[in-house]
C-alpha cells in the first residue's frame, strides 16, 4: 500500500488536477450544478432552508453535515446574523457556524445575499475540498488528517483551539507520539504538555506547518502499519464529537477560562 507521505505529496503536487477529478464525479457534479443553478433564485432564509438540496450542499461545504437536521438552530442563527457580537453565530465556540452565517448573511444583505457570484464560487470550492478529503480518508485516514491540518492550522491561535478540535489534536498526538490517554488529564496539564512539543505561533508559518505534516506522515505510517487499525479515526470527523463540534465538558471548561464565558 502506498505510504501516507507519498500519497499526500502526490495530492499536493497535483492539487488542481485532483480537485478537477473530484468535481467531475457524477454525484458531486450533479449536486454542484444544481447549487449553481438555483442558489441565485433564493430570496430569504425560509426559501433557503426549504430547498433541501441547496441547504444540504451548503452545510456539507462548511463542514456542518452532521448538523443538517438542526434547521431550527440554523434558522435562528441566520436570522440573528453576525453583526451583533451577542448573536448566536458569534457566541458559538465552533467557528464554522460563524463562517456559515457570514457567507449566508440574509440578515444584512437580504435578497442580495445569493446574487453575489462569490457565494456560489466559495461554497463550491469548500464542497469540493471536503469531498476530496473525505474520499482520501476512505483509503487512508492519515492523508485526510494531514490535509485537514494543512487547511485548518493557520486558523488556530491558542492551545485551547487545538485541544477543542479532536482531529487537530490527533494530528499533534501522532506527530509527537503523545499517548491518547493524555487527553484525560486536567485541561491546564494538557496545555502545558502540548506547549512542550509545539509552539502555537508555528501554525502561522506555512513552512513550519509543512515540516509538521512531513513528520506526521512518517509517524502515521509507523503507528498505523495496517489501515484496518485506522478506522476509528473516522470518528474524529464526526461533528457531534470532533472538529466541527466539541464535547460538553470541554466547552464548559473553555468557557470557564474565558472572561465572561460564552
Backbone torsions as a table, in degrees:
resi	resn	phi	psi	omega
1	UNK	NA	140.4	-178.5
2	UNK	-63.8	140.9	-176.6
3	UNK	-72.6	160.1	178.3
4	UNK	-61.7	-42.2	-179.5
5	UNK	-60.7	-46.5	-177.6
6	UNK	-66.2	-44.7	-178.9
7	UNK	-64.6	-42.7	179.3
8	UNK	-62.3	-41.6	-179.8
9	UNK	-66.7	-37.5	178.3
10	UNK	-60.9	-42.9	179.8
11	UNK	-67.7	-44.7	-178.0
12	UNK	-62.0	-39.5	-177.8
13	UNK	-75.7	-19.1	-177.8
14	UNK	-132.2	42.5	-173.1
15	UNK	-61.9	-45.0	-178.4
16	UNK	-61.3	-44.8	179.9
17	UNK	-67.1	-37.5	-179.7
18	UNK	-65.5	-43.6	178.2
19	UNK	-65.0	-36.0	179.3
20	UNK	-62.6	-37.9	178.3
21	UNK	-66.7	-38.7	178.2
22	UNK	-64.5	-42.1	179.7
23	UNK	-61.4	-31.1	-178.1
24	UNK	-82.7	-9.9	176.1
25	UNK	-54.7	130.4	-174.7
26	UNK	-51.0	-45.0	-178.8
27	UNK	-67.6	-46.1	179.5
28	UNK	-62.1	-45.0	-179.1
29	UNK	-63.4	-41.5	-179.2
30	UNK	-62.3	-46.6	-178.7
31	UNK	-70.9	-35.7	178.6
32	UNK	-67.0	-44.1	178.9
33	UNK	-60.9	-39.9	179.7
34	UNK	-65.3	-43.2	-179.5
35	UNK	-62.3	-48.3	-178.8
36	UNK	-60.8	-39.0	-175.0
37	UNK	-76.5	-25.8	-171.3
38	UNK	-113.3	-21.5	-175.1
39	UNK	-62.5	-33.7	-177.9
40	UNK	-69.4	-13.2	179.6
41	UNK	-90.3	-7.5	-178.8
42	UNK	-77.5	129.2	-175.3
43	UNK	-105.7	-20.0	-176.6
44	UNK	-155.8	178.0	-176.9
45	UNK	-62.0	-44.4	-177.5
46	UNK	-61.3	-42.3	178.4
47	UNK	-64.6	-38.5	179.1
48	UNK	-62.6	-47.6	-178.3
49	UNK	-71.6	-27.8	-177.9
50	UNK	-71.3	-32.1	179.2
51	UNK	-86.5	97.2	-175.0
52	UNK	-57.8	-37.4	-177.3
53	UNK	-67.2	-41.7	177.4
54	UNK	-66.3	-46.9	-177.5
55	UNK	-61.8	-47.8	-178.3
56	UNK	-66.0	-38.4	178.5
57	UNK	-60.9	-46.5	-178.6
58	UNK	-64.9	-42.6	-179.7
59	UNK	-63.9	-42.6	177.6
60	UNK	-63.6	-41.0	-178.7
61	UNK	-59.6	-35.5	-178.3
62	UNK	-95.4	14.2	176.4
63	UNK	72.0	24.6	-177.3
64	UNK	-114.7	28.0	-174.8
65	UNK	-55.3	-40.8	-177.1
66	UNK	-75.9	-1.0	175.4
67	UNK	-108.6	12.6	179.8
68	UNK	-56.9	-35.4	-178.5
69	UNK	-66.7	-21.3	-174.0
70	UNK	-88.2	56.1	-177.6
71	UNK	-62.3	-33.3	179.3
72	UNK	-62.0	-44.7	179.2
73	UNK	-64.9	-45.6	-178.9
74	UNK	-63.1	-40.3	179.4
75	UNK	-62.1	-46.0	179.7
76	UNK	-62.2	-40.9	-179.6
77	UNK	-63.3	-43.5	180.0
78	UNK	-70.0	-34.6	178.1
79	UNK	-64.4	-35.1	-178.3
80	UNK	-82.4	-24.0	178.9
81	UNK	70.0	-159.3	-175.5
82	UNK	-126.0	-3.7	-176.2
83	UNK	-74.1	-31.2	178.5
84	UNK	-83.7	121.9	-179.5
85	UNK	-57.9	-22.4	-178.0
86	UNK	-95.7	5.8	179.2
87	UNK	-68.2	159.3	-176.8
88	UNK	-56.0	-45.6	-177.7
89	UNK	-59.7	-38.0	-179.1
90	UNK	-77.8	-19.0	-179.5
91	UNK	-92.8	-15.1	-179.3
92	UNK	-69.4	136.7	177.6
93	UNK	-66.4	-38.3	-179.3
94	UNK	-74.3	114.4	-176.3
95	UNK	-67.7	-16.8	-178.8
96	UNK	-64.2	-31.3	178.3
97	UNK	-64.7	-41.7	179.8
98	UNK	-66.9	-39.6	178.4
99	UNK	-61.3	-40.7	179.7
100	UNK	-65.9	-48.3	-178.8
101	UNK	-65.0	-33.0	179.1
102	UNK	-71.1	-37.0	179.5
103	UNK	-69.9	-45.2	-179.5
104	UNK	-102.4	63.8	-172.4
105	UNK	-87.5	66.2	178.8
106	UNK	-63.6	-29.1	-178.6
107	UNK	-58.4	-43.7	-177.2
108	UNK	-94.2	-35.4	-171.7
109	UNK	-103.7	-16.3	-179.9
110	UNK	60.5	-135.8	-177.9
111	UNK	-61.5	-28.2	-177.6
112	UNK	-65.5	-16.5	-178.6
113	UNK	-52.0	-47.5	-174.1
114	UNK	-92.1	-2.9	179.3
115	UNK	-79.2	-26.0	-176.0
116	UNK	-71.9	122.2	179.4
117	UNK	-56.9	-29.3	-177.5
118	UNK	-60.9	-33.1	-179.7
119	UNK	-61.5	-48.9	-179.5
120	UNK	-66.1	-43.6	-178.2
121	UNK	-60.9	-48.8	-178.1
122	UNK	-67.1	-40.3	-178.8
123	UNK	-66.3	-41.7	178.5
124	UNK	-64.6	-41.9	178.9
125	UNK	-60.7	-41.8	178.2
126	UNK	-64.7	-42.8	-177.9
127	UNK	-62.3	-45.0	179.7
128	UNK	-63.4	-41.6	178.2
129	UNK	-61.9	-43.8	179.8
130	UNK	-63.8	-40.8	178.6
131	UNK	-65.8	-39.4	178.6
132	UNK	-61.6	-49.6	-179.7
133	UNK	-62.3	-40.4	179.4
134	UNK	-62.8	-45.3	-179.3
135	UNK	-64.8	-40.5	178.3
136	UNK	-65.6	-37.0	-180.0
137	UNK	-64.7	-26.5	178.5
138	UNK	-67.8	-23.5	179.3
139	UNK	-100.2	-38.2	-176.6
140	UNK	-154.4	108.0	-178.1
141	UNK	-65.4	-24.3	177.6
142	UNK	-64.4	-41.0	178.2
143	UNK	-64.4	-41.2	178.7
144	UNK	-62.4	-43.1	178.5
145	UNK	-64.6	-40.6	179.6
146	UNK	-64.3	-43.1	179.0
147	UNK	-66.2	-39.0	179.3
148	UNK	-64.9	-43.7	179.3
149	UNK	-62.1	-42.6	179.4
150	UNK	-58.7	-40.9	-177.1
151	UNK	-74.9	-35.3	-171.1
152	UNK	-101.0	-18.2	-171.4
153	UNK	-51.4	-47.8	-174.8
154	UNK	-66.8	-17.0	179.6
155	UNK	-85.4	-7.8	-179.2
156	UNK	-95.1	117.6	-176.2
157	UNK	-117.6	-3.5	179.5
158	UNK	-139.3	158.3	176.1
159	UNK	-64.3	-30.6	178.3
160	UNK	-63.3	-39.1	178.3
161	UNK	-64.7	-34.7	177.9
162	UNK	-69.6	-44.7	-179.7
163	UNK	-66.2	-32.3	-176.0
164	UNK	-74.6	-15.6	-178.0
165	UNK	-107.8	106.2	-173.9
166	UNK	-64.3	-33.1	179.4
167	UNK	-68.1	-44.6	177.5
168	UNK	-64.9	-39.5	179.2
169	UNK	-63.7	-41.6	177.4
170	UNK	-60.6	-39.5	177.8
171	UNK	-59.2	-49.4	-178.0
172	UNK	-66.7	-41.6	179.2
173	UNK	-61.0	-41.1	179.2
174	UNK	-68.5	-44.0	-177.6
175	UNK	-58.6	-40.7	-175.4
176	UNK	-109.4	14.2	176.6
177	UNK	55.1	44.7	178.3
178	UNK	-89.7	126.9	-178.9
179	UNK	-58.7	140.8	-179.6
180	UNK	-62.9	-30.7	-178.7
181	UNK	-69.9	-5.1	174.8
182	UNK	-64.1	-22.0	-179.7
183	UNK	-72.1	-9.8	179.4
184	UNK	-85.4	-10.3	-178.4
185	UNK	-73.1	166.6	176.3
186	UNK	-58.8	152.4	-173.9
187	UNK	-59.0	-42.5	-178.4
188	UNK	-65.9	-33.5	177.6
189	UNK	-69.0	-40.6	177.5
190	UNK	-60.3	-41.8	180.0
191	UNK	-62.4	-47.4	-178.9
192	UNK	-62.4	-39.1	179.6
193	UNK	-65.0	-41.4	179.5
194	UNK	-67.2	-36.1	-179.9
195	UNK	-63.6	-22.2	177.2
196	UNK	-71.8	-23.2	-174.4
197	UNK	-107.0	-29.8	-173.0
198	UNK	-143.0	139.5	174.1
199	UNK	-95.0	118.1	-174.7
200	UNK	-58.5	-26.5	179.2
201	UNK	-67.5	-22.5	179.9
202	UNK	-64.9	-22.2	-178.3
203	UNK	-71.5	-10.7	176.9
204	UNK	-91.7	-4.5	-177.8
205	UNK	-106.4	109.3	-177.6
206	UNK	-54.2	-37.5	-179.0
207	UNK	-67.2	-40.3	179.5
208	UNK	-71.3	-34.0	176.2
209	UNK	-62.6	-43.7	179.5
210	UNK	-63.5	-37.0	178.2
211	UNK	-67.1	-38.3	176.8
212	UNK	-63.8	-39.2	179.5
213	UNK	-65.9	-40.4	177.9
214	UNK	-60.1	-43.8	179.6
215	UNK	-67.3	-41.6	178.7
216	UNK	-59.9	-47.2	-177.7
217	UNK	-57.2	-43.1	179.5
218	UNK	-65.6	-45.0	-179.4
219	UNK	-65.9	-36.3	-179.2
220	UNK	-62.1	-44.6	-179.1
221	UNK	-66.4	-31.6	178.7
222	UNK	-71.5	-42.9	-175.6
223	UNK	-87.5	-11.4	179.0
224	UNK	-131.3	65.5	-178.0
225	UNK	-62.9	-26.0	178.2
226	UNK	-117.0	130.7	-179.8
227	UNK	-64.2	-19.1	178.8
228	UNK	-62.6	-28.4	-178.9
229	UNK	-81.9	-8.0	-176.3
230	UNK	-90.3	-11.0	-175.9
231	UNK	-52.4	-41.9	-179.2
232	UNK	-58.5	-20.1	-178.9
233	UNK	-65.8	-19.4	178.0
234	UNK	-54.4	-33.3	-178.1
235	UNK	-66.9	-18.6	179.0
236	UNK	-67.0	-23.9	-178.0
237	UNK	-104.3	22.4	174.0
238	UNK	-95.6	112.4	-176.3
239	UNK	-55.8	-20.9	-178.4
240	UNK	-72.6	-15.5	-177.3
241	UNK	-149.4	21.3	-173.5
242	UNK	-144.6	-136.5	-174.1
243	UNK	-53.2	-40.2	-175.9
244	UNK	-86.3	-8.8	-178.0
245	UNK	-148.4	173.4	-175.8
246	UNK	-135.5	150.0	177.1
247	UNK	-65.2	152.1	-179.5
248	UNK	-59.5	-42.8	-179.0
249	UNK	-60.4	-43.1	-178.7
250	UNK	-69.0	-39.9	178.0
251	UNK	-60.3	-42.5	179.9
252	UNK	-67.0	-39.5	-179.9
253	UNK	-64.0	-43.7	178.9
254	UNK	-63.9	-40.3	-179.8
255	UNK	-60.5	-39.5	-179.2
256	UNK	-66.3	-26.7	-177.4
257	UNK	-89.3	-4.1	179.9
258	UNK	-105.4	139.8	176.5
259	UNK	-60.0	121.4	178.4
260	UNK	81.7	2.4	-180.0
261	UNK	61.0	-138.8	179.5
262	UNK	-79.0	NA	NA
